[in-house]
Amino acid sequence: MNSEEIISKINEFLSEEFEVDASAITPDAPLKETLELDSLDYVDLVVIIEGNFGIKVKQEDFTGIRTFQNLYDYVIGKTQQTVSN
């Protein structure tokens, strides 16, 4: 899966799961505010990412994710690590 496919897949499941208009999901948009996330939503988000991409998300890694671009970069990086291992 290439970067564009990963980003498209992320946007699709975020839009569906958190009932947000897809046009609101832009690289520079703040993740928490756009998706209206609370602490339980973050858990759901991690589970969805792990299930969709077969990666393990560590809580300490996720604390630096503020924008959708941060999320894209994180997932792309983790999926590339998984492929190379």
Phi, psi and omega in degrees: 000127180272174184302316181297320179293321179296312180299316179299316180295317178300310181301319182296310183286331176293317179299316180290307187295319185256008176050054179242140176300131182303331181291342178281343182270097179236156184308320184271355182291144178288126184300307185300312183289319182296318182269357183052054184278137166248184186298324178291325177296325177298320178298314178301317181299315179298315180299318180295316179297314180299318181291322183282331187241358178062035179242161176258124181259123178269141182303317182294331176291325187282341184295335180273359183274109183247327182242169176297324178298320176302317180295314178303311182299319180297309183295317179299314179299316181293321181290325177291325176296318181298318180294321184280346179274000000 
